[in-house]
Amino acid sequence: MNSRRFPRVVCLAACASVFFFSIPVAAQDGHETDPAASLAAVLTAACRGNETQFANYLTVDNASAFRALPSDQRTAVLRRLALSEHTGRPLLSSDDRNHTVLRCTTPGGTAEFRFGEAHLRENLAFIPVAVNNGESSQFGLVRENGGWRLLSLGLVLLDLPQLSKQWAASDLAAREDAAVSDLHSLNEAVQTYRRAFGRLPDSLAQLGPAPKDQVSLDQPIL
């Protein structure tokens, strides 16, 4: 190696070493000792759509319930927390008071979460978060199994088993509404046919539109 280049190489290596080791790296296994770091990991996982990492920061009951949710509902949980309809790229930084700032950038835009001062009460922690420089909310975390776990959003406890039941009931109600709407549409089609031809159709196929470029007495255009 050229002796003139050696000091420069050493300098570059040393500078790179300082750069990489100066960046705080989240454990991403749910064992952070700082509640703000855990909350940042929660929102980072939600932004990335990383279900495994996200579950690491849930209480035991909620983690089990989350993993049991259908795939679309797990995705919905992450997207609601990340305030985005798409997975994104998280960027962590800090403000002038050394409070965490997390930005989640997606094709649809960027959501920004600015953390306030954490308030500790024994095994509980509450962290105010300003979203998109607007409305503020408060995240609650509880210390469990050596790490901080997401406990509440605002004044609402995070209860994924109950949330799962509510979603299931909501899905059932939506399917029932769709079925009733289809029956109403079918009834209207039958009545339209009866008014046009003075009789009821012999089959559902007669209620459909006429073939292209054709007019059929048995297939009126509704």
PyMOL commands that place a pseudoatom at each C-alpha (Angstrom):
pseudoatom trace, name=CA, resn=MET, resi=1, chain=A, elem=C, hetatm=0, pos=[0.000, 0.000, 0.000]
pseudoatom trace, name=CA, resn=ASN, resi=2, chain=A, elem=C, hetatm=0, pos=[1.188, 3.477, -0.851]
pseudoatom trace, name=CA, resn=SER, resi=3, chain=A, elem=C, hetatm=0, pos=[2.467, 5.075, 2.369]
pseudoatom trace, name=CA, resn=ARG, resi=4, chain=A, elem=C, hetatm=0, pos=[1.058, 8.433, 1.358]
pseudoatom trace, name=CA, resn=ARG, resi=5, chain=A, elem=C, hetatm=0, pos=[-2.449, 7.021, 1.130]
pseudoatom trace, name=CA, resn=PHE, resi=6, chain=A, elem=C, hetatm=0, pos=[-2.344, 5.072, 4.400]
pseudoatom trace, name=CA, resn=PRO, resi=7, chain=A, elem=C, hetatm=0, pos=[-3.091, 7.961, 6.814]
pseudoatom trace, name=CA, resn=ARG, resi=8, chain=A, elem=C, hetatm=0, pos=[-6.032, 9.001, 4.658]
pseudoatom trace, name=CA, resn=VAL, resi=9, chain=A, elem=C, hetatm=0, pos=[-7.462, 5.471, 4.656]
pseudoatom trace, name=CA, resn=VAL, resi=10, chain=A, elem=C, hetatm=0, pos=[-7.085, 5.253, 8.434]
pseudoatom trace, name=CA, resn=CYS, resi=11, chain=A, elem=C, hetatm=0, pos=[-8.795, 8.619, 8.814]
pseudoatom trace, name=CA, resn=LEU, resi=12, chain=A, elem=C, hetatm=0, pos=[-11.704, 7.567, 6.623]
pseudoatom trace, name=CA, resn=ALA, resi=13, chain=A, elem=C, hetatm=0, pos=[-12.137, 4.313, 8.520]
pseudoatom trace, name=CA, resn=ALA, resi=14, chain=A, elem=C, hetatm=0, pos=[-12.022, 6.098, 11.857]
pseudoatom trace, name=CA, resn=CYS, resi=15, chain=A, elem=C, hetatm=0, pos=[-14.516, 8.731, 10.726]
pseudoatom trace, name=CA, resn=ALA, resi=16, chain=A, elem=C, hetatm=0, pos=[-16.858, 6.049, 9.408]
pseudoatom trace, name=CA, resn=SER, resi=17, chain=A, elem=C, hetatm=0, pos=[-16.586, 4.195, 12.715]
pseudoatom trace, name=CA, resn=VAL, resi=18, chain=A, elem=C, hetatm=0, pos=[-17.480, 7.297, 14.686]
pseudoatom trace, name=CA, resn=PHE, resi=19, chain=A, elem=C, hetatm=0, pos=[-20.392, 8.035, 12.348]
pseudoatom trace, name=CA, resn=PHE, resi=20, chain=A, elem=C, hetatm=0, pos=[-21.968, 4.592, 12.631]
pseudoatom trace, name=CA, resn=PHE, resi=21, chain=A, elem=C, hetatm=0, pos=[-21.517, 4.190, 16.365]
pseudoatom trace, name=CA, resn=SER, resi=22, chain=A, elem=C, hetatm=0, pos=[-22.918, 7.646, 17.068]
pseudoatom trace, name=CA, resn=ILE, resi=23, chain=A, elem=C, hetatm=0, pos=[-26.331, 6.642, 15.711]
pseudoatom trace, name=CA, resn=PRO, resi=24, chain=A, elem=C, hetatm=0, pos=[-28.590, 5.104, 18.396]
pseudoatom trace, name=CA, resn=VAL, resi=25, chain=A, elem=C, hetatm=0, pos=[-29.860, 1.756, 17.162]
pseudoatom trace, name=CA, resn=ALA, resi=26, chain=A, elem=C, hetatm=0, pos=[-33.161, 0.441, 18.542]
pseudoatom trace, name=CA, resn=ALA, resi=27, chain=A, elem=C, hetatm=0, pos=[-33.034, -3.113, 19.811]
pseudoatom trace, name=CA, resn=GLN, resi=28, chain=A, elem=C, hetatm=0, pos=[-36.282, -3.908, 17.944]
pseudoatom trace, name=CA, resn=ASP, resi=29, chain=A, elem=C, hetatm=0, pos=[-36.918, -6.830, 20.279]
pseudoatom trace, name=CA, resn=GLY, resi=30, chain=A, elem=C, hetatm=0, pos=[-39.088, -5.056, 22.834]
pseudoatom trace, name=CA, resn=HIS, resi=31, chain=A, elem=C, hetatm=0, pos=[-36.395, -4.721, 25.518]
pseudoatom trace, name=CA, resn=GLU, resi=32, chain=A, elem=C, hetatm=0, pos=[-35.585, -1.000, 25.319]
pseudoatom trace, name=CA, resn=THR, resi=33, chain=A, elem=C, hetatm=0, pos=[-35.217, 0.602, 28.740]
pseudoatom trace, name=CA, resn=ASP, resi=34, chain=A, elem=C, hetatm=0, pos=[-36.437, 3.962, 27.438]
pseudoatom trace, name=CA, resn=PRO, resi=35, chain=A, elem=C, hetatm=0, pos=[-40.209, 4.206, 26.823]
pseudoatom trace, name=CA, resn=ALA, resi=36, chain=A, elem=C, hetatm=0, pos=[-39.672, 6.823, 24.093]
pseudoatom trace, name=CA, resn=ALA, resi=37, chain=A, elem=C, hetatm=0, pos=[-37.384, 4.404, 22.244]
pseudoatom trace, name=CA, resn=SER, resi=38, chain=A, elem=C, hetatm=0, pos=[-40.055, 1.712, 22.480]
pseudoatom trace, name=CA, resn=LEU, resi=39, chain=A, elem=C, hetatm=0, pos=[-42.746, 4.025, 21.166]
pseudoatom trace, name=CA, resn=ALA, resi=40, chain=A, elem=C, hetatm=0, pos=[-40.464, 5.062, 18.311]
pseudoatom trace, name=CA, resn=ALA, resi=41, chain=A, elem=C, hetatm=0, pos=[-39.952, 1.367, 17.528]
pseudoatom trace, name=CA, resn=VAL, resi=42, chain=A, elem=C, hetatm=0, pos=[-43.733, 0.818, 17.551]
pseudoatom trace, name=CA, resn=LEU, resi=43, chain=A, elem=C, hetatm=0, pos=[-44.355, 3.621, 15.069]
pseudoatom trace, name=CA, resn=THR, resi=44, chain=A, elem=C, hetatm=0, pos=[-41.342, 2.616, 12.964]
pseudoatom trace, name=CA, resn=ALA, resi=45, chain=A, elem=C, hetatm=0, pos=[-42.716, -0.927, 12.680]
pseudoatom trace, name=CA, resn=ALA, resi=46, chain=A, elem=C, hetatm=0, pos=[-46.149, 0.447, 11.793]
pseudoatom trace, name=CA, resn=CYS, resi=47, chain=A, elem=C, hetatm=0, pos=[-44.627, 2.675, 9.108]
pseudoatom trace, name=CA, resn=ARG, resi=48, chain=A, elem=C, hetatm=0, pos=[-42.699, -0.218, 7.584]
pseudoatom trace, name=CA, resn=GLY, resi=49, chain=A, elem=C, hetatm=0, pos=[-45.616, -2.632, 7.906]
pseudoatom trace, name=CA, resn=ASN, resi=50, chain=A, elem=C, hetatm=0, pos=[-43.381, -4.932, 9.971]
pseudoatom trace, name=CA, resn=GLU, resi=51, chain=A, elem=C, hetatm=0, pos=[-45.856, -7.119, 11.887]
pseudoatom trace, name=CA, resn=THR, resi=52, chain=A, elem=C, hetatm=0, pos=[-43.230, -9.159, 13.719]
pseudoatom trace, name=CA, resn=GLN, resi=53, chain=A, elem=C, hetatm=0, pos=[-41.430, -6.140, 15.127]
pseudoatom trace, name=CA, resn=PHE, resi=54, chain=A, elem=C, hetatm=0, pos=[-44.728, -4.442, 15.976]
pseudoatom trace, name=CA, resn=ALA, resi=55, chain=A, elem=C, hetatm=0, pos=[-45.915, -7.453, 17.998]
pseudoatom trace, name=CA, resn=ASN, resi=56, chain=A, elem=C, hetatm=0, pos=[-42.717, -7.274, 20.090]
pseudoatom trace, name=CA, resn=TYR, resi=57, chain=A, elem=C, hetatm=0, pos=[-44.027, -4.041, 21.615]
pseudoatom trace, name=CA, resn=LEU, resi=58, chain=A, elem=C, hetatm=0, pos=[-47.496, -5.276, 22.542]
pseudoatom trace, name=CA, resn=THR, resi=59, chain=A, elem=C, hetatm=0, pos=[-48.551, -6.755, 25.859]
pseudoatom trace, name=CA, resn=VAL, resi=60, chain=A, elem=C, hetatm=0, pos=[-48.715, -10.556, 25.938]
pseudoatom trace, name=CA, resn=ASP, resi=61, chain=A, elem=C, hetatm=0, pos=[-52.501, -10.673, 25.470]
pseudoatom trace, name=CA, resn=ASN, resi=62, chain=A, elem=C, hetatm=0, pos=[-52.508, -8.072, 22.703]
pseudoatom trace, name=CA, resn=ALA, resi=63, chain=A, elem=C, hetatm=0, pos=[-49.570, -9.680, 20.895]
pseudoatom trace, name=CA, resn=SER, resi=64, chain=A, elem=C, hetatm=0, pos=[-51.391, -13.014, 20.854]
pseudoatom trace, name=CA, resn=ALA, resi=65, chain=A, elem=C, hetatm=0, pos=[-54.602, -11.379, 19.656]
pseudoatom trace, name=CA, resn=PHE, resi=66, chain=A, elem=C, hetatm=0, pos=[-52.744, -9.379, 16.991]
pseudoatom trace, name=CA, resn=ARG, resi=67, chain=A, elem=C, hetatm=0, pos=[-51.099, -12.480, 15.542]
pseudoatom trace, name=CA, resn=ALA, resi=68, chain=A, elem=C, hetatm=0, pos=[-54.500, -14.209, 15.433]
pseudoatom trace, name=CA, resn=LEU, resi=69, chain=A, elem=C, hetatm=0, pos=[-56.121, -11.410, 13.417]
pseudoatom trace, name=CA, resn=PRO, resi=70, chain=A, elem=C, hetatm=0, pos=[-56.696, -11.947, 9.693]
pseudoatom trace, name=CA, resn=SER, resi=71, chain=A, elem=C, hetatm=0, pos=[-53.990, -10.437, 7.514]
pseudoatom trace, name=CA, resn=ASP, resi=72, chain=A, elem=C, hetatm=0, pos=[-56.129, -7.498, 6.364]
pseudoatom trace, name=CA, resn=GLN, resi=73, chain=A, elem=C, hetatm=0, pos=[-56.941, -6.537, 9.969]
pseudoatom trace, name=CA, resn=ARG, resi=74, chain=A, elem=C, hetatm=0, pos=[-53.280, -6.712, 11.034]
pseudoatom trace, name=CA, resn=THR, resi=75, chain=A, elem=C, hetatm=0, pos=[-52.470, -4.417, 8.133]
pseudoatom trace, name=CA, resn=ALA, resi=76, chain=A, elem=C, hetatm=0, pos=[-55.292, -2.071, 9.161]
pseudoatom trace, name=CA, resn=VAL, resi=77, chain=A, elem=C, hetatm=0, pos=[-53.886, -1.780, 12.701]
pseudoatom trace, name=CA, resn=LEU, resi=78, chain=A, elem=C, hetatm=0, pos=[-50.444, -0.806, 11.396]
pseudoatom trace, name=CA, resn=ARG, resi=79, chain=A, elem=C, hetatm=0, pos=[-51.803, 1.681, 8.881]
pseudoatom trace, name=CA, resn=ARG, resi=80, chain=A, elem=C, hetatm=0, pos=[-54.003, 3.382, 11.454]
pseudoatom trace, name=CA, resn=LEU, resi=81, chain=A, elem=C, hetatm=0, pos=[-51.035, 3.903, 13.741]
pseudoatom trace, name=CA, resn=ALA, resi=82, chain=A, elem=C, hetatm=0, pos=[-48.803, 5.114, 10.896]
pseudoatom trace, name=CA, resn=LEU, resi=83, chain=A, elem=C, hetatm=0, pos=[-51.588, 7.384, 9.566]
pseudoatom trace, name=CA, resn=SER, resi=84, chain=A, elem=C, hetatm=0, pos=[-51.050, 6.066, 6.057]
pseudoatom trace, name=CA, resn=GLU, resi=85, chain=A, elem=C, hetatm=0, pos=[-52.656, 3.731, 3.552]
pseudoatom trace, name=CA, resn=HIS, resi=86, chain=A, elem=C, hetatm=0, pos=[-49.242, 2.510, 2.366]
pseudoatom trace, name=CA, resn=THR, resi=87, chain=A, elem=C, hetatm=0, pos=[-46.072, 1.141, 3.892]
pseudoatom trace, name=CA, resn=GLY, resi=88, chain=A, elem=C, hetatm=0, pos=[-43.377, 3.769, 4.122]
pseudoatom trace, name=CA, resn=ARG, resi=89, chain=A, elem=C, hetatm=0, pos=[-39.830, 4.714, 5.010]
pseudoatom trace, name=CA, resn=PRO, resi=90, chain=A, elem=C, hetatm=0, pos=[-39.298, 5.911, 8.598]
pseudoatom trace, name=CA, resn=LEU, resi=91, chain=A, elem=C, hetatm=0, pos=[-36.771, 8.583, 9.490]
pseudoatom trace, name=CA, resn=LEU, resi=92, chain=A, elem=C, hetatm=0, pos=[-35.790, 9.200, 13.129]
pseudoatom trace, name=CA, resn=SER, resi=93, chain=A, elem=C, hetatm=0, pos=[-34.300, 12.453, 14.362]
pseudoatom trace, name=CA, resn=SER, resi=94, chain=A, elem=C, hetatm=0, pos=[-34.583, 14.730, 17.381]
pseudoatom trace, name=CA, resn=ASP, resi=95, chain=A, elem=C, hetatm=0, pos=[-35.598, 18.328, 18.051]
pseudoatom trace, name=CA, resn=ASP, resi=96, chain=A, elem=C, hetatm=0, pos=[-33.674, 21.017, 19.935]
pseudoatom trace, name=CA, resn=ARG, resi=97, chain=A, elem=C, hetatm=0, pos=[-34.843, 19.532, 23.261]
pseudoatom trace, name=CA, resn=ASN, resi=98, chain=A, elem=C, hetatm=0, pos=[-33.561, 16.093, 22.288]
pseudoatom trace, name=CA, resn=HIS, resi=99, chain=A, elem=C, hetatm=0, pos=[-37.110, 14.745, 21.918]
pseudoatom trace, name=CA, resn=THR, resi=100, chain=A, elem=C, hetatm=0, pos=[-37.778, 12.140, 19.254]
pseudoatom trace, name=CA, resn=VAL, resi=101, chain=A, elem=C, hetatm=0, pos=[-39.138, 13.178, 15.875]
pseudoatom trace, name=CA, resn=LEU, resi=102, chain=A, elem=C, hetatm=0, pos=[-40.314, 10.394, 13.580]
pseudoatom trace, name=CA, resn=ARG, resi=103, chain=A, elem=C, hetatm=0, pos=[-41.346, 10.907, 9.964]
pseudoatom trace, name=CA, resn=CYS, resi=104, chain=A, elem=C, hetatm=0, pos=[-43.038, 8.185, 7.942]
pseudoatom trace, name=CA, resn=THR, resi=105, chain=A, elem=C, hetatm=0, pos=[-42.750, 8.916, 4.230]
pseudoatom trace, name=CA, resn=THR, resi=106, chain=A, elem=C, hetatm=0, pos=[-45.046, 7.040, 1.835]
pseudoatom trace, name=CA, resn=PRO, resi=107, chain=A, elem=C, hetatm=0, pos=[-46.240, 7.556, -1.759]
pseudoatom trace, name=CA, resn=GLY, resi=108, chain=A, elem=C, hetatm=0, pos=[-49.251, 9.339, -0.289]
pseudoatom trace, name=CA, resn=GLY, resi=109, chain=A, elem=C, hetatm=0, pos=[-47.263, 11.848, 1.769]
pseudoatom trace, name=CA, resn=THR, resi=110, chain=A, elem=C, hetatm=0, pos=[-45.394, 12.145, 5.062]
pseudoatom trace, name=CA, resn=ALA, resi=111, chain=A, elem=C, hetatm=0, pos=[-46.764, 11.761, 8.583]
pseudoatom trace, name=CA, resn=GLU, resi=112, chain=A, elem=C, hetatm=0, pos=[-44.728, 13.415, 11.327]
pseudoatom trace, name=CA, resn=PHE, resi=113, chain=A, elem=C, hetatm=0, pos=[-44.759, 12.424, 15.001]
pseudoatom trace, name=CA, resn=ARG, resi=114, chain=A, elem=C, hetatm=0, pos=[-43.129, 14.805, 17.491]
pseudoatom trace, name=CA, resn=PHE, resi=115, chain=A, elem=C, hetatm=0, pos=[-42.652, 13.339, 20.951]
pseudoatom trace, name=CA, resn=GLY, resi=116, chain=A, elem=C, hetatm=0, pos=[-42.991, 15.400, 24.099]
pseudoatom trace, name=CA, resn=GLU, resi=117, chain=A, elem=C, hetatm=0, pos=[-41.519, 14.777, 27.547]
pseudoatom trace, name=CA, resn=ALA, resi=118, chain=A, elem=C, hetatm=0, pos=[-42.269, 11.294, 28.881]
pseudoatom trace, name=CA, resn=HIS, resi=119, chain=A, elem=C, hetatm=0, pos=[-44.049, 11.110, 32.246]
pseudoatom trace, name=CA, resn=LEU, resi=120, chain=A, elem=C, hetatm=0, pos=[-43.162, 8.040, 34.331]
pseudoatom trace, name=CA, resn=ARG, resi=121, chain=A, elem=C, hetatm=0, pos=[-45.365, 6.586, 37.064]
pseudoatom trace, name=CA, resn=GLU, resi=122, chain=A, elem=C, hetatm=0, pos=[-43.889, 3.398, 38.498]
pseudoatom trace, name=CA, resn=ASN, resi=123, chain=A, elem=C, hetatm=0, pos=[-44.361, 0.834, 35.701]
pseudoatom trace, name=CA, resn=LEU, resi=124, chain=A, elem=C, hetatm=0, pos=[-46.346, 3.200, 33.459]
pseudoatom trace, name=CA, resn=ALA, resi=125, chain=A, elem=C, hetatm=0, pos=[-45.156, 5.836, 30.997]
pseudoatom trace, name=CA, resn=PHE, resi=126, chain=A, elem=C, hetatm=0, pos=[-47.175, 8.457, 29.144]
pseudoatom trace, name=CA, resn=ILE, resi=127, chain=A, elem=C, hetatm=0, pos=[-45.758, 10.270, 26.130]
pseudoatom trace, name=CA, resn=PRO, resi=128, chain=A, elem=C, hetatm=0, pos=[-47.535, 13.184, 24.426]
pseudoatom trace, name=CA, resn=VAL, resi=129, chain=A, elem=C, hetatm=0, pos=[-47.163, 13.138, 20.653]
pseudoatom trace, name=CA, resn=ALA, resi=130, chain=A, elem=C, hetatm=0, pos=[-47.992, 15.954, 18.241]
pseudoatom trace, name=CA, resn=VAL, resi=131, chain=A, elem=C, hetatm=0, pos=[-49.006, 14.605, 14.842]
pseudoatom trace, name=CA, resn=ASN, resi=132, chain=A, elem=C, hetatm=0, pos=[-48.248, 16.593, 11.688]
pseudoatom trace, name=CA, resn=ASN, resi=133, chain=A, elem=C, hetatm=0, pos=[-47.638, 19.695, 13.823]
pseudoatom trace, name=CA, resn=GLY, resi=134, chain=A, elem=C, hetatm=0, pos=[-51.322, 19.675, 14.731]
pseudoatom trace, name=CA, resn=GLU, resi=135, chain=A, elem=C, hetatm=0, pos=[-53.488, 17.676, 17.085]
pseudoatom trace, name=CA, resn=SER, resi=136, chain=A, elem=C, hetatm=0, pos=[-51.749, 16.056, 20.027]
pseudoatom trace, name=CA, resn=SER, resi=137, chain=A, elem=C, hetatm=0, pos=[-52.441, 12.686, 21.559]
pseudoatom trace, name=CA, resn=GLN, resi=138, chain=A, elem=C, hetatm=0, pos=[-50.907, 10.680, 24.364]
pseudoatom trace, name=CA, resn=PHE, resi=139, chain=A, elem=C, hetatm=0, pos=[-49.507, 7.175, 24.135]
pseudoatom trace, name=CA, resn=GLY, resi=140, chain=A, elem=C, hetatm=0, pos=[-49.423, 5.003, 27.218]
pseudoatom trace, name=CA, resn=LEU, resi=141, chain=A, elem=C, hetatm=0, pos=[-46.875, 2.237, 27.769]
pseudoatom trace, name=CA, resn=VAL, resi=142, chain=A, elem=C, hetatm=0, pos=[-46.533, -0.355, 30.501]
pseudoatom trace, name=CA, resn=ARG, resi=143, chain=A, elem=C, hetatm=0, pos=[-43.377, -2.143, 31.623]
pseudoatom trace, name=CA, resn=GLU, resi=144, chain=A, elem=C, hetatm=0, pos=[-43.764, -5.874, 31.026]
pseudoatom trace, name=CA, resn=ASN, resi=145, chain=A, elem=C, hetatm=0, pos=[-41.224, -8.688, 30.665]
pseudoatom trace, name=CA, resn=GLY, resi=146, chain=A, elem=C, hetatm=0, pos=[-38.268, -6.335, 30.816]
pseudoatom trace, name=CA, resn=GLY, resi=147, chain=A, elem=C, hetatm=0, pos=[-39.484, -3.876, 28.183]
pseudoatom trace, name=CA, resn=TRP, resi=148, chain=A, elem=C, hetatm=0, pos=[-42.027, -1.153, 27.479]
pseudoatom trace, name=CA, resn=ARG, resi=149, chain=A, elem=C, hetatm=0, pos=[-45.239, -2.266, 25.745]
pseudoatom trace, name=CA, resn=LEU, resi=150, chain=A, elem=C, hetatm=0, pos=[-47.909, -0.177, 24.073]
pseudoatom trace, name=CA, resn=LEU, resi=151, chain=A, elem=C, hetatm=0, pos=[-50.868, 0.144, 26.428]
pseudoatom trace, name=CA, resn=SER, resi=152, chain=A, elem=C, hetatm=0, pos=[-53.159, 2.947, 25.284]
pseudoatom trace, name=CA, resn=LEU, resi=153, chain=A, elem=C, hetatm=0, pos=[-53.851, 5.513, 22.582]
pseudoatom trace, name=CA, resn=GLY, resi=154, chain=A, elem=C, hetatm=0, pos=[-55.135, 8.719, 24.102]
pseudoatom trace, name=CA, resn=LEU, resi=155, chain=A, elem=C, hetatm=0, pos=[-57.663, 7.755, 26.771]
pseudoatom trace, name=CA, resn=VAL, resi=156, chain=A, elem=C, hetatm=0, pos=[-58.485, 4.424, 25.116]
pseudoatom trace, name=CA, resn=LEU, resi=157, chain=A, elem=C, hetatm=0, pos=[-56.802, 1.231, 26.273]
pseudoatom trace, name=CA, resn=LEU, resi=158, chain=A, elem=C, hetatm=0, pos=[-55.392, -0.842, 23.440]
pseudoatom trace, name=CA, resn=ASP, resi=159, chain=A, elem=C, hetatm=0, pos=[-57.501, -4.004, 23.595]
pseudoatom trace, name=CA, resn=LEU, resi=160, chain=A, elem=C, hetatm=0, pos=[-56.904, -5.991, 20.413]
pseudoatom trace, name=CA, resn=PRO, resi=161, chain=A, elem=C, hetatm=0, pos=[-59.065, -8.977, 21.492]
pseudoatom trace, name=CA, resn=GLN, resi=162, chain=A, elem=C, hetatm=0, pos=[-62.042, -6.630, 21.883]
pseudoatom trace, name=CA, resn=LEU, resi=163, chain=A, elem=C, hetatm=0, pos=[-61.100, -4.710, 18.753]
pseudoatom trace, name=CA, resn=SER, resi=164, chain=A, elem=C, hetatm=0, pos=[-61.027, -7.993, 16.850]
pseudoatom trace, name=CA, resn=LYS, resi=165, chain=A, elem=C, hetatm=0, pos=[-64.574, -8.779, 18.021]
pseudoatom trace, name=CA, resn=GLN, resi=166, chain=A, elem=C, hetatm=0, pos=[-65.772, -5.309, 17.013]
pseudoatom trace, name=CA, resn=TRP, resi=167, chain=A, elem=C, hetatm=0, pos=[-64.245, -5.689, 13.569]
pseudoatom trace, name=CA, resn=ALA, resi=168, chain=A, elem=C, hetatm=0, pos=[-65.807, -9.133, 13.159]
pseudoatom trace, name=CA, resn=ALA, resi=169, chain=A, elem=C, hetatm=0, pos=[-69.215, -7.724, 14.124]
pseudoatom trace, name=CA, resn=SER, resi=170, chain=A, elem=C, hetatm=0, pos=[-68.661, -4.788, 11.761]
pseudoatom trace, name=CA, resn=ASP, resi=171, chain=A, elem=C, hetatm=0, pos=[-67.748, -7.131, 8.904]
pseudoatom trace, name=CA, resn=LEU, resi=172, chain=A, elem=C, hetatm=0, pos=[-70.856, -9.238, 9.568]
pseudoatom trace, name=CA, resn=ALA, resi=173, chain=A, elem=C, hetatm=0, pos=[-73.057, -6.141, 9.594]
pseudoatom trace, name=CA, resn=ALA, resi=174, chain=A, elem=C, hetatm=0, pos=[-71.491, -4.987, 6.326]
pseudoatom trace, name=CA, resn=ARG, resi=175, chain=A, elem=C, hetatm=0, pos=[-72.177, -8.373, 4.703]
pseudoatom trace, name=CA, resn=GLU, resi=176, chain=A, elem=C, hetatm=0, pos=[-75.779, -8.291, 5.955]
pseudoatom trace, name=CA, resn=ASP, resi=177, chain=A, elem=C, hetatm=0, pos=[-76.249, -4.769, 4.582]
pseudoatom trace, name=CA, resn=ALA, resi=178, chain=A, elem=C, hetatm=0, pos=[-74.825, -5.870, 1.233]
pseudoatom trace, name=CA, resn=ALA, resi=179, chain=A, elem=C, hetatm=0, pos=[-77.191, -8.870, 1.129]
pseudoatom trace, name=CA, resn=VAL, resi=180, chain=A, elem=C, hetatm=0, pos=[-80.215, -6.672, 1.912]
pseudoatom trace, name=CA, resn=SER, resi=181, chain=A, elem=C, hetatm=0, pos=[-79.140, -4.199, -0.779]
pseudoatom trace, name=CA, resn=ASP, resi=182, chain=A, elem=C, hetatm=0, pos=[-78.849, -7.039, -3.314]
pseudoatom trace, name=CA, resn=LEU, resi=183, chain=A, elem=C, hetatm=0, pos=[-82.361, -8.255, -2.423]
pseudoatom trace, name=CA, resn=HIS, resi=184, chain=A, elem=C, hetatm=0, pos=[-83.756, -4.743, -2.924]
pseudoatom trace, name=CA, resn=SER, resi=185, chain=A, elem=C, hetatm=0, pos=[-82.036, -4.537, -6.319]
pseudoatom trace, name=CA, resn=LEU, resi=186, chain=A, elem=C, hetatm=0, pos=[-83.415, -7.948, -7.291]
pseudoatom trace, name=CA, resn=ASN, resi=187, chain=A, elem=C, hetatm=0, pos=[-86.938, -6.927, -6.260]
pseudoatom trace, name=CA, resn=GLU, resi=188, chain=A, elem=C, hetatm=0, pos=[-86.718, -3.733, -8.311]
pseudoatom trace, name=CA, resn=ALA, resi=189, chain=A, elem=C, hetatm=0, pos=[-85.545, -5.718, -11.337]
pseudoatom trace, name=CA, resn=VAL, resi=190, chain=A, elem=C, hetatm=0, pos=[-88.420, -8.182, -11.001]
pseudoatom trace, name=CA, resn=GLN, resi=191, chain=A, elem=C, hetatm=0, pos=[-90.965, -5.363, -10.728]
pseudoatom trace, name=CA, resn=THR, resi=192, chain=A, elem=C, hetatm=0, pos=[-89.477, -3.630, -13.758]
pseudoatom trace, name=CA, resn=TYR, resi=193, chain=A, elem=C, hetatm=0, pos=[-89.807, -6.860, -15.745]
pseudoatom trace, name=CA, resn=ARG, resi=194, chain=A, elem=C, hetatm=0, pos=[-93.398, -7.374, -14.594]
pseudoatom trace, name=CA, resn=ARG, resi=195, chain=A, elem=C, hetatm=0, pos=[-94.391, -3.839, -15.594]
pseudoatom trace, name=CA, resn=ALA, resi=196, chain=A, elem=C, hetatm=0, pos=[-92.757, -4.272, -19.012]
pseudoatom trace, name=CA, resn=PHE, resi=197, chain=A, elem=C, hetatm=0, pos=[-94.156, -7.707, -19.878]
pseudoatom trace, name=CA, resn=GLY, resi=198, chain=A, elem=C, hetatm=0, pos=[-97.129, -8.218, -17.571]
pseudoatom trace, name=CA, resn=ARG, resi=199, chain=A, elem=C, hetatm=0, pos=[-95.676, -11.361, -16.056]
pseudoatom trace, name=CA, resn=LEU, resi=200, chain=A, elem=C, hetatm=0, pos=[-92.870, -12.532, -13.827]
pseudoatom trace, name=CA, resn=PRO, resi=201, chain=A, elem=C, hetatm=0, pos=[-89.585, -13.731, -15.343]
pseudoatom trace, name=CA, resn=ASP, resi=202, chain=A, elem=C, hetatm=0, pos=[-89.004, -17.457, -15.687]
pseudoatom trace, name=CA, resn=SER, resi=203, chain=A, elem=C, hetatm=0, pos=[-85.368, -17.121, -14.558]
pseudoatom trace, name=CA, resn=LEU, resi=204, chain=A, elem=C, hetatm=0, pos=[-82.904, -14.592, -13.158]
pseudoatom trace, name=CA, resn=ALA, resi=205, chain=A, elem=C, hetatm=0, pos=[-81.096, -14.590, -16.491]
pseudoatom trace, name=CA, resn=GLN, resi=206, chain=A, elem=C, hetatm=0, pos=[-84.071, -12.762, -18.024]
pseudoatom trace, name=CA, resn=LEU, resi=207, chain=A, elem=C, hetatm=0, pos=[-83.444, -9.824, -15.693]
pseudoatom trace, name=CA, resn=GLY, resi=208, chain=A, elem=C, hetatm=0, pos=[-80.055, -9.101, -17.149]
pseudoatom trace, name=CA, resn=PRO, resi=209, chain=A, elem=C, hetatm=0, pos=[-79.310, -6.699, -19.997]
pseudoatom trace, name=CA, resn=ALA, resi=210, chain=A, elem=C, hetatm=0, pos=[-79.965, -7.769, -23.571]
pseudoatom trace, name=CA, resn=PRO, resi=211, chain=A, elem=C, hetatm=0, pos=[-77.010, -9.086, -25.564]
pseudoatom trace, name=CA, resn=LYS, resi=212, chain=A, elem=C, hetatm=0, pos=[-74.944, -6.423, -27.275]
pseudoatom trace, name=CA, resn=ASP, resi=213, chain=A, elem=C, hetatm=0, pos=[-76.620, -4.915, -30.372]
pseudoatom trace, name=CA, resn=GLN, resi=214, chain=A, elem=C, hetatm=0, pos=[-79.779, -6.979, -29.736]
pseudoatom trace, name=CA, resn=VAL, resi=215, chain=A, elem=C, hetatm=0, pos=[-83.220, -6.323, -28.369]
pseudoatom trace, name=CA, resn=SER, resi=216, chain=A, elem=C, hetatm=0, pos=[-84.928, -9.184, -26.579]
pseudoatom trace, name=CA, resn=LEU, resi=217, chain=A, elem=C, hetatm=0, pos=[-88.422, -9.278, -25.146]
pseudoatom trace, name=CA, resn=ASP, resi=218, chain=A, elem=C, hetatm=0, pos=[-87.185, -11.709, -22.521]
pseudoatom trace, name=CA, resn=GLN, resi=219, chain=A, elem=C, hetatm=0, pos=[-84.178, -9.572, -21.604]
pseudoatom trace, name=CA, resn=PRO, resi=220, chain=A, elem=C, hetatm=0, pos=[-85.288, -5.946, -21.176]
pseudoatom trace, name=CA, resn=ILE, resi=221, chain=A, elem=C, hetatm=0, pos=[-82.665, -3.320, -20.555]
pseudoatom trace, name=CA, resn=LEU, resi=222, chain=A, elem=C, hetatm=0, pos=[-83.178, -2.164, -16.971]
for i in range(1, 222): cmd.bond("trace and resi %d" % i, "trace and resi %d" % (i + 1))
show_as sticks, trace
zoom trace
